[in-house]
């Protein structure tokens, strides 16, 4: 069965979608069959993968019961668009609404080793669906003053999902994103996160750069657009694979990939 990871944050602008996009790239290049699910009505992940804006069916159709999940997979991605906002409203009046995504994803487990879910930048019903469907939660935080508060709010939602509907949900880690470690501000944000959450915080810190916006605009992976920045995600993926127990030798394959990309 696939291991499912919900990537979430309390607000937008934390590099969450870039994290899902780039981790998906790295994991696939390390030989892991990885499905990316866009669960954000803005559809930014779908755009980043250069999917057609009118791609159908979408995750909204899956949640509404109009389509099976396998019908909505396009190039190993389940796309989203603004129709997902309507689907979320529809879910609000549905019995067992928090379980809808889990039921849909259960049918994809045999085809993939990992499923990454890009949650919306809020802690509402779609995010709850992702956490109920997930085995692990990965929280992203921007390197700014309110990072600790945002992570604590996300943690509360993870605990709510674990206590009420998904007792097997585990925290995979907290990622400091968009950081400029040359500044006191970013260094203090990292220190406060590590003091509060200790080993739950990934050792890898993702550097901030305008290159991420450029790569998104061109729908091109940062691994190809700026391999030096892509090295951050190589390191993050190595930590992630280690925390997941190695994933059938993927760590060794990733090490070879990182060595080749730095040569």
C-alpha positions in Angstrom: 0.0 0.0 0.0 1.1 3.5 -0.7 2.2 5.8 2.1 0.2 9.0 2.0 1.6 12.4 3.1 -0.6 15.5 3.5 1.5 18.7 3.1 -0.2 21.6 4.9 0.2 25.0 6.4 -1.9 27.4 8.3 -1.8 30.0 5.5 -0.5 30.7 2.0 2.9 31.8 1.1 4.9 29.2 2.9 6.1 27.4 -0.2 3.8 24.4 0.4 3.0 23.8 -3.3 6.6 24.2 -4.4 7.5 21.6 -1.7 4.9 19.1 -3.1 6.0 19.8 -6.7 9.7 19.4 -6.1 9.5 16.5 -3.6 7.4 14.7 -6.2 10.1 15.3 -8.8 12.9 14.1 -6.6 11.0 11.0 -5.4 10.1 10.0 -8.9 13.7 10.4 -10.0 14.7 8.2 -7.1 12.5 5.5 -8.7 9.5 5.8 -6.4 6.0 5.7 -8.0 4.6 8.9 -6.7 1.1 10.3 -7.1 0.5 14.1 -6.6 -3.0 15.2 -5.6 -3.9 18.9 -5.9 -6.4 19.6 -3.2 -6.2 23.4 -3.4 -9.0 25.2 -5.3 -6.4 27.6 -6.7 -5.0 24.8 -8.7 -1.4 26.0 -8.4 0.1 22.6 -8.2 -1.7 21.6 -11.5 -0.4 24.8 -13.1 3.2 24.1 -11.8 3.0 20.7 -13.5 1.8 22.4 -16.7 -1.5 20.5 -16.8 -4.2 22.0 -19.1 -6.5 24.5 -17.3 -9.5 22.6 -18.6 -8.2 19.2 -17.6 -11.1 16.8 -16.6 -12.1 15.1 -14.5 -10.6 16.8 -11.4 -10.4 16.0 -7.7 -13.7 17.9 -7.3 -15.4 15.3 -9.5 -13.9 12.5 -7.4 -15.1 14.0 -4.2 -18.5 14.7 -5.6 -18.8 11.1 -6.8 -19.0 12.0 -10.5 -15.7 10.2 -11.3 -13.5 7.4 -10.0 -10.0 8.4 -8.9 -8.2 6.5 -11.7 -10.2 8.5 -14.2 -8.9 11.7 -12.7 -5.2 10.8 -12.8 -3.3 12.7 -15.5 0.4 12.0 -15.8 0.4 10.8 -12.2 -1.3 14.0 -11.0 -4.9 14.5 -9.9 -5.7 18.1 -10.9 -7.8 20.8 -9.3 -9.5 24.0 -10.2 -12.0 26.4 -8.7 -14.7 23.8 -8.9 -13.1 22.3 -5.9 -14.5 25.2 -3.8 -18.0 24.1 -4.8 -17.2 20.5 -4.0 -16.1 21.6 -0.5 -19.4 23.3 0.1 -21.2 20.1 -1.1 -19.2 18.0 1.3 -20.3 20.1 4.2 -23.8 18.6 4.1 -22.7 15.0 3.3 -22.7 12.2 5.9 -19.2 11.0 6.6 -17.8 14.0 4.7 -14.4 13.7 6.4 -13.9 10.2 5.0 -14.6 11.1 1.3 -11.0 11.5 0.2 -9.7 8.5 2.1 -12.3 6.2 0.4 -11.2 7.6 -3.0 -7.4 7.2 -2.4 -7.8 3.7 -1.0 -8.2 2.5 -4.6 -4.9 3.9 -5.7 -2.7 2.3 -3.1 -1.6 -0.6 -5.2 -0.4 1.5 -8.1 1.9 3.9 -6.1 4.4 3.8 -3.4 3.8 7.4 -2.2 0.9 9.8 -2.5 1.6 13.5 -1.8 -1.5 15.8 -1.1 -1.1 19.5 -1.6 -3.6 20.9 0.9 -5.3 24.3 0.6 -3.7 27.2 2.6 -6.4 26.9 5.3 -7.4 24.4 8.0 -10.9 23.7 6.8 -12.8 20.6 5.6 -10.5 19.8 2.6 -7.5 19.8 4.9 -9.3 17.6 7.4 -10.1 15.2 4.5 -6.5 15.1 3.6 -5.4 14.4 7.1 -8.0 11.6 7.6 -6.7 10.1 4.3 -3.1 10.4 5.2 -0.6 8.3 7.1 1.7 11.3 7.7 1.4 15.1 8.0 4.2 17.4 6.8 3.8 21.0 8.0 5.5 23.9 6.1 6.4 27.1 7.8 7.7 30.4 6.4 10.8 31.8 8.1 9.1 34.8 9.6 7.9 36.1 13.0 4.6 34.2 13.2 6.0 30.8 12.0 5.7 29.2 15.5 2.1 30.3 15.8 1.2 29.0 12.4 2.8 25.6 13.1 1.0 25.3 16.4 -2.3 25.9 14.7 -1.6 23.3 12.1 -0.5 20.9 14.9 -3.9 21.4 16.6 -5.7 20.3 13.4 -3.4 17.3 13.0 -4.3 16.3 16.6 -8.0 16.8 15.9 -7.8 14.5 12.9 -5.9 11.9 14.9 -8.1 12.0 17.9 -11.4 11.9 16.1 -11.0 10.0 12.8 -7.5 8.8 12.1 -5.6 7.5 15.1 -2.8 6.2 12.9 -1.9 9.7 11.6 1.7 10.6 12.4 3.7 13.8 12.1 6.4 13.4 9.5 8.0 16.7 10.3 8.0 20.5 10.2 9.8 22.2 7.3 11.2 25.7 7.5 10.7 27.1 4.0 11.6 30.4 2.2 14.5 31.0 4.6 17.4 33.4 4.2 19.7 32.1 6.9 22.0 35.2 6.4 19.3 37.2 8.3 18.8 37.2 12.0 15.0 36.9 11.4 15.3 33.5 9.6 17.8 32.2 12.1 15.5 33.1 15.0 12.5 31.5 13.4 14.5 28.2 13.1 15.7 28.4 16.7 12.1 29.0 18.0 10.8 26.0 15.9 13.5 23.7 17.2 13.1 24.8 20.8 9.4 24.1 20.5 9.3 21.0 18.3 12.8 19.6 18.7 13.4 16.6 16.5 10.2 17.0 14.6 11.8 19.9 12.7 13.7 18.7 9.6 17.4 19.5 9.5 17.1 20.7 5.9 16.1 24.3 5.5 14.8 25.4 2.1 16.4 28.6 0.9 14.3 31.5 -0.5 14.9 32.6 -4.1 13.0 34.3 -6.9 14.0 31.3 -9.0 11.1 29.4 -7.5 8.6 31.8 -8.9 10.4 31.7 -12.2 10.3 27.9 -12.3 6.6 27.9 -11.5 5.9 30.4 -14.3 7.7 28.2 -16.7 6.2 25.0 -15.3 9.7 23.7 -14.9 11.1 21.8 -12.0 13.6 23.7 -9.8 15.8 20.6 -10.1 16.3 21.6 -13.8 15.9 25.3 -13.5 18.3 25.8 -10.6 20.0 22.6 -9.6 21.9 24.4 -6.8 18.5 25.1 -5.1 17.2 21.7 -6.0 20.0 20.3 -3.8 17.9 21.5 -0.8 15.1 19.3 -1.9 17.4 16.4 -2.5 18.5 16.7 1.2 14.9 17.0 2.3 13.9 13.9 0.4 16.7 12.0 2.0 15.4 12.9 5.4 11.9 12.1 4.4 12.9 8.7 3.0 14.8 7.9 6.2 11.8 8.8 8.4 9.7 6.5 6.3 12.0 3.6 6.9 14.0 3.6 3.7 11.4 2.8 1.1 13.0 -0.2 -0.5 16.4 1.2 -1.1 15.2 4.6 -2.3 17.7 6.4 -0.1 20.7 4.8 -1.8 19.2 5.6 -5.3 18.7 9.2 -4.1 22.2 9.5 -2.9 23.5 8.5 -6.3 21.1 11.0 -8.0 22.3 13.8 -5.7 25.9 12.9 -6.4 25.3 12.9 -10.2 23.5 16.3 -10.1 26.3 17.9 -8.1 29.0 16.7 -10.4 
